[in-house]
């Protein structure tokens, strides 16, 4: 039996990594044939978030621990982990090693997932431009998902929400985040 709830994590990696977990009804994405589009109305059942600091390796391991513990007993249906993709701007004058921390953490998450230490989670990178232009601060406030303070948590929340929107609109992307064979009735 597929789980009734799916989880998605938004990750904004860096010197301080922001994370956000959203839990949604599986039927929002994998359908209950009773609705017109084969999907239940969108809904977010749970929202939690936080920040992680410290060495890159420790941050990646803490993210993996949180993701793994979230999967719980949902056999073969791990959370979708959406990591902000990072590109160095062409005119960036800095040589600060901190600049590449997001790249290192993202790579570590991929390796941890490859080693099967994140349960059945899928790790997917998402362009930050998509998230920032779709889930603006004004929209986050309107939807009730705005967290004041440093932008790490807000950026992670943007990634989680935008990934869910994309998954609802594009079956191929949805299937990249969760195994359709394990989520369909």
Legacy VTK file of the C-alpha trace (Angstrom):
# vtk DataFile Version 3.0
C-alpha trace
ASCII
DATASET POLYDATA
POINTS 185 float
0.000 0.000 0.000
1.504 3.370 -0.932
1.872 5.980 1.808
-0.906 8.518 2.209
1.612 11.351 2.622
4.644 12.384 0.543
7.463 14.567 1.835
9.580 17.086 -0.008
12.639 18.830 1.394
13.917 22.133 0.085
17.624 22.637 0.781
19.495 25.949 0.523
23.083 24.766 1.115
25.928 26.983 2.250
27.849 28.201 5.283
24.476 28.086 6.989
22.119 25.654 5.302
18.395 26.284 5.378
15.999 23.359 5.097
12.257 23.028 4.808
10.031 19.954 4.844
6.543 19.962 3.401
4.206 16.993 3.707
1.396 16.654 1.194
-1.336 14.101 0.505
-0.095 11.570 -2.063
-3.351 12.051 -3.981
-2.344 15.651 -4.781
0.253 14.267 -7.180
-0.636 10.661 -7.902
-4.352 11.062 -8.153
-7.588 9.647 -7.060
-9.526 9.067 -10.238
-12.583 10.785 -8.717
-11.329 14.281 -9.490
-11.458 15.897 -12.916
-7.680 15.929 -13.397
-7.050 12.661 -11.547
-5.506 14.557 -8.637
-6.883 15.783 -5.336
-6.716 19.518 -4.600
-3.325 20.846 -3.485
-2.749 20.824 0.242
0.186 21.114 2.611
-0.388 19.036 5.725
2.834 19.776 7.597
5.581 22.382 7.416
8.784 22.386 9.383
12.099 24.106 8.827
15.445 24.890 10.330
19.054 25.876 9.805
22.234 23.836 10.075
25.713 25.299 10.527
29.159 23.833 10.853
31.571 21.953 8.615
30.127 20.956 5.220
30.426 17.237 6.017
28.493 17.630 9.264
25.771 19.610 7.511
25.375 16.960 4.789
25.199 14.174 7.369
22.604 16.070 9.422
20.449 16.628 6.335
20.728 12.919 5.513
19.735 12.018 9.086
16.648 14.242 8.956
15.631 12.909 5.528
16.167 9.279 6.544
14.169 9.668 9.755
11.342 11.322 7.817
10.940 8.326 5.529
10.180 6.131 8.515
8.196 3.086 7.470
7.254 4.363 4.014
8.963 1.491 2.218
10.442 2.489 -1.163
8.924 5.993 -1.046
11.522 8.336 0.350
11.305 12.101 0.476
12.160 14.226 -2.524
15.202 16.339 -1.692
15.384 19.526 -3.761
18.798 21.164 -3.537
19.402 24.678 -4.792
21.666 24.391 -7.807
24.637 26.687 -7.653
26.420 28.538 -10.409
29.307 30.925 -10.012
28.598 34.258 -11.640
31.093 34.958 -14.411
32.286 38.262 -12.922
32.615 37.009 -9.337
35.887 38.471 -7.994
36.126 36.413 -4.784
38.475 33.539 -4.061
36.774 32.780 -0.724
36.404 28.999 -0.297
33.061 29.592 1.434
31.610 30.489 -1.963
31.766 26.841 -3.039
30.273 25.402 0.139
26.884 24.869 -1.584
28.575 22.837 -4.319
30.388 20.662 -1.795
27.267 20.038 0.303
25.182 19.227 -2.782
27.824 16.762 -3.968
27.995 15.146 -0.545
24.217 14.696 -0.516
24.415 12.944 -3.881
27.138 10.627 -2.562
25.242 9.897 0.654
22.178 9.063 -1.404
24.257 6.863 -3.718
25.533 4.982 -0.663
21.863 4.391 0.307
22.254 6.330 3.567
19.195 8.513 2.872
16.675 5.719 2.592
14.795 5.865 -0.675
15.128 9.633 -1.099
15.718 11.174 -4.500
18.100 14.151 -4.739
17.312 16.684 -7.462
18.911 20.070 -8.137
16.734 23.068 -8.987
17.794 26.426 -10.367
17.529 29.183 -7.790
16.134 31.585 -10.399
13.019 29.436 -10.834
12.390 29.378 -7.096
13.023 33.084 -6.472
10.895 34.248 -9.397
7.961 31.925 -8.624
7.825 31.965 -4.823
8.669 35.591 -4.123
8.709 37.015 -0.590
5.308 38.597 -1.248
3.854 35.247 -2.307
5.400 33.448 0.666
3.763 36.036 2.943
0.425 35.636 1.161
0.586 31.832 1.458
1.673 31.975 5.129
5.146 30.477 4.552
7.326 33.539 5.100
9.971 33.224 7.822
11.611 36.522 8.840
15.352 36.750 9.379
18.164 35.434 7.197
16.950 34.097 3.863
18.209 30.488 4.203
14.889 29.070 5.418
12.867 31.182 2.979
15.008 29.977 0.069
14.617 26.357 1.159
10.851 26.876 1.432
10.774 28.399 -2.047
12.500 25.320 -3.469
10.104 22.906 -1.788
6.988 24.793 -2.922
8.213 25.321 -6.481
9.211 21.661 -6.788
5.700 20.632 -5.726
4.157 22.994 -8.262
6.424 21.648 -10.996
5.648 18.049 -9.999
1.928 18.737 -10.182
2.282 20.249 -13.665
4.815 17.821 -15.166
4.489 14.076 -14.736
8.109 13.463 -15.770
9.394 15.765 -13.036
7.026 14.185 -10.493
8.382 10.768 -11.405
11.934 12.050 -10.953
11.046 12.972 -7.369
9.065 9.862 -6.432
8.797 6.409 -7.951
5.365 6.376 -9.621
5.148 2.592 -9.376
5.429 2.818 -5.578
3.003 5.765 -5.240
0.139 4.675 -7.473
-2.746 2.604 -6.208
LINES 1 186
185 0 1 2 3 4 5 6 7 8 9 10 11 12 13 14 15 16 17 18 19 20 21 22 23 24 25 26 27 28 29 30 31 32 33 34 35 36 37 38 39 40 41 42 43 44 45 46 47 48 49 50 51 52 53 54 55 56 57 58 59 60 61 62 63 64 65 66 67 68 69 70 71 72 73 74 75 76 77 78 79 80 81 82 83 84 85 86 87 88 89 90 91 92 93 94 95 96 97 98 99 100 101 102 103 104 105 106 107 108 109 110 111 112 113 114 115 116 117 118 119 120 121 122 123 124 125 126 127 128 129 130 131 132 133 134 135 136 137 138 139 140 141 142 143 144 145 146 147 148 149 150 151 152 153 154 155 156 157 158 159 160 161 162 163 164 165 166 167 168 169 170 171 172 173 174 175 176 177 178 179 180 181 182 183 184
